[in-house]
Amino acid sequence: MTDFLTSILNWIQSFVGNYGWSIVLFTVLIRVVLLPLDYKNRKGMRKMQKFQPELNKLQQKYANDKAKLQQKQAELMKREKYNPMSGCLPLLIQMPILFAMFAAMRQIANEQTVRQVFEYLQGNTPEFEGWLWVRNIWTTDSPFSAAAPSVDSLRIITFDVWQKVYSTLSAGAQADIISNISSAVESFQGTFDLSTAEAFKTSLPLIQETLIQMPNYQSALATVPGWSNLNFFITTLSIFRQYNGLMILPILAGVSQVFMTKMNPATAAPAQQGANNPAGGGFMKYFFPIFSVYICLSSNAGFALYWVVANVFATLSGMLLSAYLEKKDGETVQLNEVK
C-alpha cells in the first residue's frame, strides 16, 4: 500500500513539477476516495444521536444492573436498526490507508533529504524543493529551522533509503563523496559501505562528520547576528539567515484543527461525550490544536501542508455532508407526515 501511494504521489509530481502542490492534490485525492466512508460514518452518528436520550435513560434506570442494561441497549438498537459497527467500521477501514499515506510521504521526504545530503558531500549546493514561502518542503516551516536538513535528523532515515539513493549516483559523484569523507575524517580507512544495516552504523557517523565540515553546508547554517542560541527556558533557538519558513503552516494546522473540531460533527463526538465530564471535554478541545502545532513543528513542511489541507477538507466536507443529511432527514419527516 505504501509503495502504491508513493508511486501515485510521484506520478502527480511528474505532471505538477512541485512536491508542495502535489501533496495538496494527493491529499484531496485520498480524502475524496475516503469520502463514502466519511458519509457512512456521519450517517451512523446522526442515527445514534436521535436515540441517544433513550440510551441515557436506560443507563440511569439500569445503572446497577449491567446485564439488564446491555440487554435493553441491544433491544433499542435492534428496534432502531442501528449497528454499532456502522460508526466504527468506516474509521477502521480508513486508518490503514491514512497510515500508508503518512509512510509514503515520509519515504519520499527521506529520499529527498538524502539526495540533498549527498549533494553537500560532493561540495555542491542542492536545489531545494520549495513551496510558496517555504524554501525546502522537506524541512520544518519555521524561521528557527534552516532550509538545509539538520545533521540530527539523519539518524531516523534507515539504511535502505541511503543505499537506494547512493546507488543512483554516478561513479564520479560517489568518488567525490568518498574523497571528501577522506579529507574531513582523519580516522577514515577508505571503507564507505551502505550495503547492510551493520555497515551503515559505521558509515553514518562519517556522513555526519563530513557534512558539518562542508563549506556550503556551514554557510547554509549561518545564523542572524544577535539571534543565535536564544534561551526559551526549555530549549535554545536560533534564527537562520537561510531560514526555511515563517511558521505559517504549523499555526494554520492548529487553527484549522480548532475549526474542524468545532464545525465538523464527526469530530464533535468527544466534546459531546465530555458533556457529562466537562474537564475531559475541555482538555480534548484544546489538546488537539496544541498537538497539531507541536507535531507540525516537529515534522517537515510537506507533512504540515498535508495536515492543514486534510483539516480544511474534513471541515468543508463535514459541513456539506451534514447539510445533505439534514435535508434528507427533513424530506423523510415530510414524507412520513404525508403518509
C-alpha positions as CSV (number, residue, x, y, z in Angstrom):
1,M,0.0,0.0,0.0
2,T,2.8,2.4,0.9
3,D,4.7,1.8,-2.4
4,F,1.4,2.2,-4.3
5,L,0.7,5.6,-2.7
6,T,4.3,6.6,-3.1
7,S,4.0,5.9,-6.8
8,I,0.8,8.0,-7.0
9,L,2.4,11.0,-5.3
10,N,5.5,10.8,-7.6
11,W,3.2,10.4,-10.6
12,I,1.3,13.6,-9.6
13,Q,4.6,15.4,-9.1
14,S,5.8,14.4,-12.6
15,F,2.9,16.4,-14.0
16,V,2.8,19.3,-11.5
17,G,6.5,19.7,-11.2
18,N,6.4,20.6,-7.5
19,Y,6.0,18.4,-4.4
20,G,4.2,21.0,-2.4
21,W,1.3,21.3,-4.8
22,S,1.5,17.6,-5.5
23,I,0.9,17.0,-1.7
24,V,-2.1,19.3,-1.9
25,L,-3.6,17.3,-4.8
26,F,-2.6,14.0,-3.3
27,T,-4.3,14.8,0.0
28,V,-7.5,15.9,-1.7
29,L,-7.5,12.8,-3.9
30,I,-7.2,10.5,-0.9
31,R,-9.8,12.3,1.0
32,V,-12.2,12.2,-1.9
33,V,-11.7,8.4,-2.2
34,L,-12.4,8.1,1.5
35,L,-15.5,10.4,1.3
36,P,-18.0,7.5,1.1
37,L,-16.7,6.1,4.3
38,D,-17.0,9.5,5.9
39,Y,-20.6,9.7,4.7
40,K,-21.4,6.3,6.2
41,N,-19.8,7.2,9.5
42,R,-21.7,10.5,9.8
43,K,-24.9,8.8,8.8
44,G,-24.4,6.3,11.6
45,M,-23.5,9.0,14.1
46,R,-26.6,11.1,13.3
47,K,-28.8,8.0,13.7
48,M,-27.3,7.3,17.1
49,Q,-27.8,10.9,18.2
50,K,-31.5,10.6,17.6
51,F,-32.0,7.8,20.2
52,Q,-29.2,9.0,22.5
53,P,-31.7,10.4,25.0
54,E,-33.3,6.9,25.3
55,L,-29.8,5.4,25.8
56,N,-29.2,7.9,28.6
57,K,-32.5,7.0,30.3
58,L,-31.6,3.3,30.1
59,Q,-28.2,4.0,31.7
60,Q,-29.8,5.8,34.5
61,K,-32.6,3.2,35.0
62,Y,-30.3,0.1,34.9
63,A,-27.2,1.7,36.4
64,N,-26.9,-1.1,38.9
65,D,-27.8,-4.0,36.6
66,K,-25.2,-4.2,33.8
67,A,-26.6,-7.3,32.3
68,K,-30.1,-5.8,32.0
69,L,-28.6,-2.6,30.6
70,Q,-26.8,-4.4,27.9
71,Q,-30.0,-6.4,27.0
72,K,-32.1,-3.2,26.8
73,Q,-29.5,-1.4,24.8
74,A,-29.3,-4.2,22.3
75,E,-33.1,-4.2,22.0
76,L,-33.2,-0.5,21.4
77,M,-30.5,-0.7,18.7
78,K,-32.3,-3.6,17.1
79,R,-35.6,-1.6,17.1
80,E,-33.8,1.4,15.6
81,K,-32.0,-0.8,13.1
82,Y,-28.7,0.6,14.2
83,N,-25.4,-1.4,14.0
84,P,-22.8,-0.1,16.4
85,M,-20.1,-1.1,13.9
86,S,-21.6,1.3,11.3
87,G,-19.8,4.2,13.1
88,C,-16.5,2.3,13.9
89,L,-16.0,0.2,10.7
90,P,-15.5,3.1,8.3
91,L,-12.9,4.6,10.6
92,L,-11.2,1.3,11.0
93,I,-11.0,0.9,7.2
94,Q,-9.6,4.4,6.8
95,M,-6.8,4.0,9.3
96,P,-4.5,1.6,7.3
97,I,-4.9,3.9,4.2
98,L,-4.0,7.0,6.2
99,F,-1.0,5.3,7.9
100,A,0.2,4.2,4.4
101,M,-0.2,7.7,3.2
102,F,1.9,9.0,6.1
103,A,4.5,6.4,5.3
104,A,4.5,7.3,1.6
105,M,5.2,10.9,2.4
106,R,7.9,10.0,4.9
107,Q,9.5,7.8,2.3
108,I,9.7,10.5,-0.3
109,A,10.8,13.1,2.3
110,N,13.7,10.8,3.4
111,E,14.8,10.1,-0.1
112,Q,14.8,13.8,-1.0
113,T,16.7,14.6,2.2
114,V,19.4,12.0,1.5
115,R,19.8,13.4,-2.1
116,Q,20.4,16.9,-0.6
117,V,23.0,15.5,1.9
118,F,24.9,13.7,-0.9
119,E,24.9,17.0,-2.9
120,Y,26.5,18.7,0.0
121,L,29.0,15.9,0.4
122,Q,30.0,16.4,-3.2
123,G,30.8,20.0,-2.5
124,N,27.6,21.3,-4.2
125,T,24.6,23.3,-3.0
126,P,21.4,21.3,-3.6
127,E,18.4,22.9,-5.3
128,F,15.6,22.8,-2.7
129,E,12.0,21.9,-3.5
130,G,10.2,25.0,-2.3
131,W,6.5,25.9,-1.9
132,L,5.3,29.5,-1.6
133,W,7.1,30.9,1.4
134,V,8.8,27.6,2.3
135,R,12.3,27.2,0.9
136,N,12.6,23.4,1.4
137,I,9.4,21.4,1.7
138,W,11.3,18.6,3.4
139,T,12.3,20.6,6.5
140,T,10.2,22.4,9.1
141,D,8.3,25.6,8.2
142,S,10.0,27.9,10.7
143,P,12.5,30.7,10.9
144,F,14.2,28.6,13.7
145,S,14.9,25.9,11.1
146,A,17.5,26.1,8.4
147,A,16.5,25.2,4.8
148,A,19.2,22.7,4.8
149,P,18.5,19.3,6.6
150,S,19.8,19.1,10.1
151,V,22.5,16.6,11.0
152,D,20.5,15.1,13.8
153,S,17.5,14.4,11.5
154,L,19.7,11.9,9.5
155,R,19.6,9.3,12.3
156,I,15.9,8.5,11.7
157,I,16.5,7.6,8.0
158,T,17.0,3.9,7.5
159,F,20.0,2.5,5.7
160,D,17.9,1.1,2.8
161,V,17.0,4.7,1.8
162,W,20.7,5.8,1.8
163,Q,21.6,2.7,-0.1
164,K,18.9,3.3,-2.7
165,V,19.8,6.9,-3.3
166,Y,23.6,6.3,-3.3
167,S,23.2,3.6,-5.9
168,T,21.6,6.1,-8.3
169,L,24.7,8.4,-8.1
170,S,27.3,8.3,-10.9
171,A,30.7,6.7,-10.2
172,G,32.2,10.2,-10.3
173,A,29.7,11.5,-7.7
174,Q,30.4,8.6,-5.4
175,A,34.2,9.1,-5.8
176,D,33.8,12.8,-4.8
177,I,31.9,11.8,-1.7
178,I,34.5,9.3,-0.6
179,S,37.3,11.8,-1.3
180,N,35.6,14.5,0.8
181,I,35.0,12.0,3.6
182,S,38.7,11.0,3.5
183,S,39.7,14.7,3.7
184,A,37.3,15.5,6.6
185,V,37.7,12.4,8.8
186,E,41.2,11.6,10.0
187,S,40.2,8.1,11.1
188,F,38.7,7.2,7.8
189,Q,40.2,4.0,6.5
190,G,38.8,4.0,3.0
191,T,35.7,1.9,3.7
192,F,32.4,3.5,3.0
193,D,29.7,0.9,2.9
194,L,25.9,1.3,2.8
195,S,25.1,-2.2,1.7
196,T,23.9,-3.5,5.1
197,A,22.4,-2.1,8.3
198,E,25.5,-3.1,10.2
199,A,27.8,-1.4,7.8
200,F,25.6,1.7,7.8
201,K,26.1,2.1,11.5
202,T,29.8,2.8,10.8
203,S,29.1,5.0,7.7
204,L,26.5,7.3,9.1
205,P,29.0,9.0,11.6
206,L,31.3,9.5,8.6
207,I,28.5,11.2,6.7
208,Q,27.6,13.4,9.6
209,E,31.1,14.4,10.5
210,T,31.9,15.3,6.9
211,L,28.7,17.1,6.3
212,I,29.3,19.6,9.1
213,Q,32.7,20.4,7.7
214,M,31.5,21.2,4.1
215,P,31.8,24.9,3.4
216,N,28.4,25.1,1.6
217,Y,26.6,23.4,4.4
218,Q,28.3,25.6,7.0
219,S,27.1,28.6,5.0
220,A,23.5,27.2,5.0
221,L,23.6,27.0,8.8
222,A,24.7,30.6,9.4
223,T,22.5,32.4,11.9
224,V,21.4,36.1,12.0
225,P,23.9,38.0,14.3
226,G,22.3,38.6,17.7
227,W,19.7,35.9,17.1
228,S,21.7,32.8,17.9
229,N,21.1,30.4,20.8
230,L,18.1,32.3,22.2
231,N,17.1,30.9,25.5
232,F,13.4,29.9,25.7
233,F,13.7,28.1,29.1
234,I,13.1,24.6,27.8
235,T,15.2,25.0,24.7
236,T,17.5,27.3,22.8
237,L,16.7,28.5,19.3
238,S,18.4,30.4,16.5
239,I,17.1,32.3,13.6
240,F,18.9,31.3,10.4
241,R,19.9,33.5,7.5
242,Q,18.6,30.9,5.2
243,Y,15.6,30.1,7.3
244,N,13.1,27.7,5.9
245,G,9.8,29.4,6.6
246,L,7.6,31.7,8.7
247,M,5.9,29.1,10.9
248,I,2.6,29.7,9.0
249,L,1.8,26.0,8.3
250,P,2.1,24.9,12.0
251,I,-0.1,27.8,13.0
252,L,-2.6,27.0,10.3
253,A,-2.6,23.4,11.4
254,G,-3.7,24.5,14.9
255,V,-6.3,27.0,13.7
256,S,-7.7,24.5,11.2
257,Q,-7.9,21.9,13.9
258,V,-10.0,24.3,16.0
259,F,-12.4,24.9,13.2
260,M,-12.6,21.2,12.3
261,T,-13.3,20.2,15.9
262,K,-15.9,23.0,16.3
263,M,-17.7,22.7,13.0
264,N,-17.3,19.1,12.0
265,P,-20.0,16.8,13.5
266,A,-17.7,13.8,13.1
267,T,-15.1,15.3,15.4
268,A,-17.6,16.8,17.9
269,A,-18.3,13.3,19.4
270,P,-15.6,13.6,22.1
271,A,-17.0,17.0,23.1
272,Q,-20.5,15.5,23.3
273,Q,-19.2,12.7,25.4
274,G,-17.5,15.3,27.6
275,A,-20.8,17.0,28.3
276,N,-21.1,14.8,31.4
277,N,-17.4,15.3,32.0
278,P,-16.5,18.9,31.3
279,A,-12.9,18.5,32.4
280,G,-12.3,15.8,29.8
281,G,-14.2,17.5,27.0
282,G,-12.3,20.8,27.7
283,F,-9.0,19.0,27.7
284,M,-9.6,17.4,24.3
285,K,-10.9,20.7,22.9
286,Y,-7.5,22.4,23.5
287,F,-5.2,19.3,23.3
288,F,-5.7,18.6,19.6
289,P,-5.0,22.1,18.3
290,I,-1.9,22.3,20.5
291,F,-0.8,18.8,19.5
292,S,-1.3,19.8,15.8
293,V,1.0,22.8,16.2
294,Y,3.6,20.6,18.0
295,I,3.6,17.8,15.5
296,C,3.9,20.1,12.6
297,L,6.8,22.0,14.2
298,S,8.4,18.6,14.7
299,S,7.9,17.5,11.1
300,N,8.8,18.7,7.6
301,A,6.7,21.3,5.9
302,G,5.3,18.7,3.5
303,F,3.6,16.8,6.4
304,A,2.4,20.1,7.9
305,L,0.9,21.0,4.5
306,Y,-0.9,17.7,4.3
307,W,-2.2,18.2,7.9
308,V,-3.7,21.7,7.0
309,V,-5.2,20.5,3.7
310,A,-6.7,17.4,5.4
311,N,-8.2,19.6,8.2
312,V,-9.7,22.1,5.7
313,F,-11.1,19.3,3.5
314,A,-12.6,17.5,6.5
315,T,-14.2,20.7,7.8
316,L,-15.8,21.6,4.5
317,S,-16.8,18.1,3.5
318,G,-18.3,17.6,7.0
319,M,-20.4,20.8,6.7
320,L,-21.6,19.7,3.3
321,L,-22.4,16.1,4.3
322,S,-24.2,17.3,7.4
323,A,-26.3,19.7,5.4
324,Y,-27.1,17.0,3.0
325,L,-28.1,14.5,5.7
326,E,-30.2,17.2,7.5
327,K,-32.0,17.9,4.2
328,K,-32.5,14.2,3.6
329,D,-33.9,13.7,7.2
330,G,-36.3,16.7,6.7
331,E,-37.6,15.2,3.4
332,T,-38.1,11.8,5.2
333,V,-40.1,13.5,8.0
334,Q,-42.3,15.4,5.5
335,L,-42.9,12.1,3.6
336,N,-43.9,10.3,6.8
337,E,-46.3,13.2,7.7
338,V,-48.0,12.9,4.3
339,K,-48.5,9.2,4.8
